[in-house]
Amino acid sequence: MTIDNFTQLYQLLKPRNILPDFLRAVDDYHAECSCKPAEKEQKLKKCNIKYVNSIPFLCQNKNILFSITKDYVIDFYYNGQKKASVRK
């Protein structure tokens, strides 16, 4: 499995309410009106920071991820660069 961005991680974690602080940030971003571009951009940056910061935690606690997917390898990317890879 490849996770390229915060939206893909959100879709994986949301049904199980894993990392609620991260999920709240993404929910806030999606709820922000596009008519407020500065606020929307600020929330986008917050989501990206939380995404990148959550990768080490998820790698250290890989059982969380592998309890919700049958994949044996999960690769995390950000801006096209591989940030981490975790194996079952």
N, C-alpha and C positions, 0 to 999 in steps of 0.2 A: 504494500500500500504506500502511496505517496501522498503526503499532505503538503500542499504548496502555499497555503495562506490561512489566515485566521478563519475565513468562512468555512473552509473544509474541516478544520478542527472543530469549529462550532457545531457543524452538522453531525459530527461523530459523537461529541460529548453531550449535547443538549438533551437527547432523550433520556439520559441517565443522570442529568444534573451534576456532572463532574466538573470541577473548577468553577463554582458559581460566580466568583468575582470576574473571571474571564467572560463567562456567559452574559453577565449583566452588562459588561462593557459593550459587547457586540449587540445586545438588545437595545441599548441606548443609542448606538450608532444607527441601527436600522430604524429606530423611532424618530430620529432627528429629521426635521423637514429639509428637503433639498433647497428650499428657499432661503436657508441660512447656511451658505457655503462655508463660512469661516468656522462656525460651530461644528458642522459636519466633518470638515477637514481635521479639526482638533480631535474629534472622537475617532476618526479613522486612524490617526497617529497613535492614540491610546490603545486601540485594538491591536495594532501591529506590535507595539511594545509588549503588551500582555501576551500576545502569541509567541513572540521570540523568548520572552522570559519564562513561559510555561514549558518550553521544550526540555530544558534540563530536568525539571521536576518529573515530567512524563517519562523521560528516559530512565531516571532512577527508580521510578515506580511503574515499570513497564507492565506489570500484572494488570494495572488499571486498563491500559489500552488493549492488551491481548484478551481481556475478559469480554470485550465488545466487538472483536474482529477475529476472523479465522486466519488472517494473514500471519506469516512467520517473520516478516520484516516490515518495518515502518520507517520510511525516510521522510525527514522534515526539510523543507526548503523555504527560503525567504528571498525574495527578489532574484529568483533563478539560481541561487547558490545553496548548495546542500549545507544544512546546519548540523544535522545529526542523523544517525541511523541506529535503530534499536532492533535487536533480534529476540525472538521468543526463547 
